[in-house]
Amino acid sequence: MSLSWREKFSEPDPIHNTVVEIPAKMHAQLGEGTMLISSPEAIDAVIREVPEGKVITVSDLVARLAKDAGTHTACPLNTGIFLRIVAECAELDRVEGKSITPSWRVLKSKGRLNPRYPGGVFAQAKLLEAEGHTLSRNSHGAPARIEGFATMSHEL
């Protein structure tokens, strides 16, 4: 049986919010030191701090989680998985008329939109444009990235 997005968000897992040594196979990418295995709840909390009209990247999110935990980094794989869970739960909340986590404000590197979010890049673009962002389009006319991209990473 597969868990729902909400179950994935709130399912207790003993590895969540733990610090581990960066595995040797990840040293080339991340270096040596310690790494946070975060949780959907922790990621949700950081995203909720991003105000309307501002954006962060997944790298900014990883850096903030690591800083808060006093580690060298946060696991980028788990962060990506948990970000997807947060985004899917936000969409469920939106449909139910609840307050939502603004996951659309988290971008890929260089201001690129995330096709894995609910509704894909078109839904993310609509929400970003409603907050005043201008988006560039790819050769097929799909929204691709924020023009004049700048994150609020220095404010996190």
URZIDA-V992589 format. One record per residue. N is the residue number from 1. RES is the residue in three letters. SS is DSSP state (H for helix, E for strand, C for the rest). PHI is phi in whole degrees, 0 to 359 (999 if undefined). BURIAL is I if it has 16 or more other ideal C-beta (glycine too) atoms within 10 Angstrom, else O. Layout:
n:N res:RES ss:SS phi:PHI burial:BURIAL
n:N res:RES ss:SS phi:PHI burial:BURIAL
This chain:
n:1 res:MET ss:C phi:999 burial:O
n:2 res:SER ss:C phi:273 burial:O
n:3 res:LEU ss:C phi:281 burial:O
n:4 res:SER ss:C phi:287 burial:O
n:5 res:TRP ss:H phi:300 burial:I
n:6 res:ARG ss:H phi:295 burial:O
n:7 res:GLU ss:H phi:294 burial:O
n:8 res:LYS ss:H phi:297 burial:I
n:9 res:PHE ss:H phi:294 burial:I
n:10 res:SER ss:H phi:256 burial:O
n:11 res:GLU ss:C phi:297 burial:O
n:12 res:PRO ss:C phi:296 burial:O
n:13 res:ASP ss:C phi:219 burial:O
n:14 res:PRO ss:C phi:298 burial:O
n:15 res:ILE ss:C phi:276 burial:O
n:16 res:HIS ss:C phi:299 burial:I
n:17 res:ASN ss:C phi:60 burial:O
n:18 res:THR ss:E phi:244 burial:O
n:19 res:VAL ss:E phi:248 burial:O
n:20 res:VAL ss:E phi:230 burial:O
n:21 res:GLU ss:E phi:288 burial:O
n:22 res:ILE ss:C phi:296 burial:I
n:23 res:PRO ss:C phi:300 burial:O
n:24 res:ALA ss:H phi:306 burial:O
n:25 res:LYS ss:H phi:292 burial:O
n:26 res:MET ss:H phi:255 burial:I
n:27 res:HIS ss:H phi:299 burial:O
n:28 res:ALA ss:H phi:298 burial:O
n:29 res:GLN ss:H phi:275 burial:O
n:30 res:LEU ss:H phi:247 burial:I
n:31 res:GLY ss:C phi:84 burial:O
n:32 res:GLU ss:C phi:259 burial:O
n:33 res:GLY ss:C phi:132 burial:O
n:34 res:THR ss:E phi:250 burial:O
n:35 res:MET ss:E phi:221 burial:I
n:36 res:LEU ss:E phi:275 burial:I
n:37 res:ILE ss:E phi:261 burial:I
n:38 res:SER ss:C phi:283 burial:I
n:39 res:SER ss:C phi:205 burial:I
n:40 res:PRO ss:H phi:302 burial:I
n:41 res:GLU ss:H phi:297 burial:O
n:42 res:ALA ss:H phi:294 burial:I
n:43 res:ILE ss:H phi:293 burial:I
n:44 res:ASP ss:H phi:303 burial:I
n:45 res:ALA ss:H phi:297 burial:O
n:46 res:VAL ss:H phi:293 burial:I
n:47 res:ILE ss:H phi:298 burial:I
n:48 res:ARG ss:C phi:296 burial:O
n:49 res:GLU ss:C phi:278 burial:O
n:50 res:VAL ss:C phi:280 burial:I
n:51 res:PRO ss:C phi:285 burial:O
n:52 res:GLU ss:C phi:305 burial:O
n:53 res:GLY ss:C phi:89 burial:O
n:54 res:LYS ss:C phi:247 burial:O
n:55 res:VAL ss:C phi:220 burial:I
n:56 res:ILE ss:E phi:225 burial:I
n:57 res:THR ss:E phi:259 burial:I
n:58 res:VAL ss:H phi:300 burial:I
n:59 res:SER ss:H phi:297 burial:O
n:60 res:ASP ss:H phi:298 burial:I
n:61 res:LEU ss:H phi:297 burial:I
n:62 res:VAL ss:H phi:301 burial:I
n:63 res:ALA ss:H phi:297 burial:I
n:64 res:ARG ss:H phi:295 burial:I
n:65 res:LEU ss:H phi:299 burial:I
n:66 res:ALA ss:H phi:295 burial:I
n:67 res:LYS ss:H phi:301 burial:O
n:68 res:ASP ss:H phi:298 burial:O
n:69 res:ALA ss:H phi:270 burial:I
n:70 res:GLY ss:C phi:71 burial:O
n:71 res:THR ss:C phi:247 burial:I
n:72 res:HIS ss:C phi:289 burial:I
n:73 res:THR ss:E phi:201 burial:I
n:74 res:ALA ss:E phi:245 burial:I
n:75 res:CYS ss:C phi:299 burial:I
n:76 res:PRO ss:H phi:293 burial:I
n:77 res:LEU ss:H phi:294 burial:O
n:78 res:ASN ss:H phi:296 burial:I
n:79 res:THR ss:H phi:300 burial:I
n:80 res:GLY ss:H phi:297 burial:I
n:81 res:ILE ss:H phi:296 burial:O
n:82 res:PHE ss:H phi:293 burial:I
n:83 res:LEU ss:H phi:297 burial:I
n:84 res:ARG ss:H phi:298 burial:I
n:85 res:ILE ss:H phi:298 burial:I
n:86 res:VAL ss:H phi:300 burial:I
n:87 res:ALA ss:H phi:296 burial:I
n:88 res:GLU ss:H phi:294 burial:I
n:89 res:CYS ss:H phi:293 burial:I
n:90 res:ALA ss:H phi:298 burial:I
n:91 res:GLU ss:H phi:294 burial:I
n:92 res:LEU ss:H phi:299 burial:O
n:93 res:ASP ss:H phi:296 burial:O
n:94 res:ARG ss:H phi:300 burial:O
n:95 res:VAL ss:H phi:298 burial:O
n:96 res:GLU ss:C phi:273 burial:O
n:97 res:GLY ss:C phi:76 burial:O
n:98 res:LYS ss:C phi:266 burial:O
n:99 res:SER ss:C phi:296 burial:O
n:100 res:ILE ss:C phi:238 burial:I
n:101 res:THR ss:C phi:282 burial:I
n:102 res:PRO ss:C phi:280 burial:I
n:103 res:SER ss:H phi:298 burial:I
n:104 res:TRP ss:H phi:296 burial:I
n:105 res:ARG ss:H phi:278 burial:I
n:106 res:VAL ss:E phi:260 burial:I
n:107 res:LEU ss:E phi:250 burial:I
n:108 res:LYS ss:C phi:282 burial:O
n:109 res:SER ss:H phi:301 burial:O
n:110 res:LYS ss:H phi:60 burial:O
n:111 res:GLY ss:H phi:79 burial:I
n:112 res:ARG ss:E phi:284 burial:I
n:113 res:LEU ss:C phi:281 burial:I
n:114 res:ASN ss:C phi:252 burial:I
n:115 res:PRO ss:C phi:291 burial:O
n:116 res:ARG ss:C phi:272 burial:O
n:117 res:TYR ss:C phi:290 burial:I
n:118 res:PRO ss:C phi:304 burial:I
n:119 res:GLY ss:C phi:84 burial:O
n:120 res:GLY ss:H phi:66 burial:O
n:121 res:VAL ss:H phi:293 burial:I
n:122 res:PHE ss:H phi:291 burial:O
n:123 res:ALA ss:H phi:292 burial:O
n:124 res:GLN ss:H phi:297 burial:I
n:125 res:ALA ss:H phi:300 burial:I
n:126 res:LYS ss:H phi:301 burial:O
n:127 res:LEU ss:H phi:291 burial:I
n:128 res:LEU ss:H phi:292 burial:I
n:129 res:GLU ss:H phi:296 burial:O
n:130 res:ALA ss:H phi:295 burial:O
n:131 res:GLU ss:C phi:264 burial:O
n:132 res:GLY ss:C phi:99 burial:O
n:133 res:HIS ss:C phi:279 burial:I
n:134 res:THR ss:C phi:256 burial:O
n:135 res:LEU ss:E phi:246 burial:I
n:136 res:SER ss:E phi:271 burial:O
n:137 res:ARG ss:E phi:245 burial:O
n:138 res:ASN ss:C phi:275 burial:O
n:139 res:SER ss:C phi:294 burial:O
n:140 res:HIS ss:C phi:263 burial:O
n:141 res:GLY ss:C phi:88 burial:O
n:142 res:ALA ss:C phi:280 burial:O
n:143 res:PRO ss:E phi:298 burial:I
n:144 res:ALA ss:E phi:240 burial:I
n:145 res:ARG ss:E phi:201 burial:I
n:146 res:ILE ss:E phi:282 burial:I
n:147 res:GLU ss:C phi:284 burial:O
n:148 res:GLY ss:C phi:60 burial:O
n:149 res:PHE ss:C phi:304 burial:O
n:150 res:ALA ss:C phi:210 burial:O
n:151 res:THR ss:C phi:264 burial:I
n:152 res:MET ss:C phi:259 burial:I
n:153 res:SER ss:H phi:305 burial:O
n:154 res:HIS ss:H phi:292 burial:O
n:155 res:GLU ss:H phi:268 burial:O
n:156 res:LEU ss:C phi:281 burial:I
